[in-house]
């Protein structure tokens, strides 16, 4: 899999799925899952996750129906007074951004909207990586997620 092609595809796929408030969910692939799918040419992106304020999920990219790349993630809201909608306001906004400061597995390294700050730290490249993302409200940590993944061979 060409990593430049994969990178460009992931940027588009992520903006057209979870990051988009108007994205249509795909048919659930497992009992209780929430799923999104994006297709372009011979590539398909599928994101499936469970939960809301505490969640676990997986993204897979396929080339001609063969899995070539994937990522697992787990996250949670650390402040019980914060709603999923509040997290989505800053998280989705960050994931929609155009950026080249980090590999396109989540959002940019830093992004702010109103009194929310998003931070993303990633080690590695698309072939093999791990990282974490955080959202702060008024300087206080309210959301935390970890993720890891890479090429599938």
PyMOL commands that set and color helices and strands:
alter all, ss='L'
color gray80, all
select helices_A, chain A and resi 3-16+84-95
alter helices_A, ss='H'
color red, helices_A
select strands_A, chain A and resi 34-40+43-51+54-63+66-77+110-113+116-125+128-137+140-151
alter strands_A, ss='S'
color yellow, strands_A
deselect
rebuild
show_as cartoon
